[in-house]
Amino acid sequence: MIKINIGADEIILWLRKNNKAVGKTTQDLGAKILVLVQSLGGKKISELQCRWERTIGAEGIDKLDLPKTATQYSIKTTEIGKLYEQLSKW
């Protein structure tokens, strides 16, 4: 069994790039992501500062755009396809 770490920031970026999170706040998305990851057997491991190219407070880092910090999860690699399949339905 191989596990990887994935951040909510990566997932939120994917959701926003694919228009799956229009009008939804980062906080609301984070709560839904937590439930989804846990339903797939993943677990929360930490919270880290995001490393976007722009600085905090710059355009693009906002409650309706990209997060300043993000929860990190550990999840089995076999569940990643299921994770994105579910995300694509949002």
N, C-alpha and C positions, 0 to 999 in steps of 0.2 A: 504494500500500500504506500503510495507516494502522496505526500501532502505539499501544497504550496501556500504561500501567504499572498493574499490579494487585499488591496485596500478599497474601502468604499469610494475613495476619490476616483479610482480607475473605473469603477462601475458607474459612478455618477457621470463621469466624462462620456462614457459609452452611451448612457441613456440620453444625455443632452445632445450629443452628436447625431443620434438617431431619432431625435424628436419624440422620445418616449417620456419626457419629463417636463413638457411645456407647462409653465405656470405652477409647478410644484417646487416647494422650498427644499433646500438641501437637508434641513432637519427632517422633513416628512419622508424624503427619499431614504435617508439614513435609517429611519425606523423601519421602513418596509424592507430595506436590504437586510437588516439584522434578522428579521423574521424569516426571510427567504433563505439566507445562508444557514441559519440554524435548522430549518426544515430539511436541508440537504446534508445535515450532519456536521456542518462547519461550526467553528466557535470563534468568539471574539478573543483576540490576544493582546491588543494594545491600541493606543491612539497616537498618531504621529502628525507632526506639522507637514503640510503638503509642500511639494517642491515644484511649483509652477514657475514658468519662465518670468512671469510678472511678479511684482511685489504685492504684499498684502495691501488692500485698499485700492489697487489698480483696477481698471476696467476688466471685467471677466471673473473677478473673485467677489462673489456676492451670494446672498441667500438664494437667489434664483439663477445662479450660474455655477461656478466652481467653488468648492469648499476651502476654508483656511486650514482645517485639520480634518483627519479622516481616521475612522476606526479601521484596524487591520484585522483580517480574518485568516484562519487556517482552515483549509478545505481540501478534501481528496481531489486529485486531478480527474478522477473518473466522474466527478460531479460538476465540473466546469461547463460541459455542454448543456447539462440540465439547467444550470444557473442562467446561462444566456438564453436558453429556450424560454424560460419563464420571464426573464426580463424583456424579451422581445414582444411579449403579450401585454406589457404595461401600457 
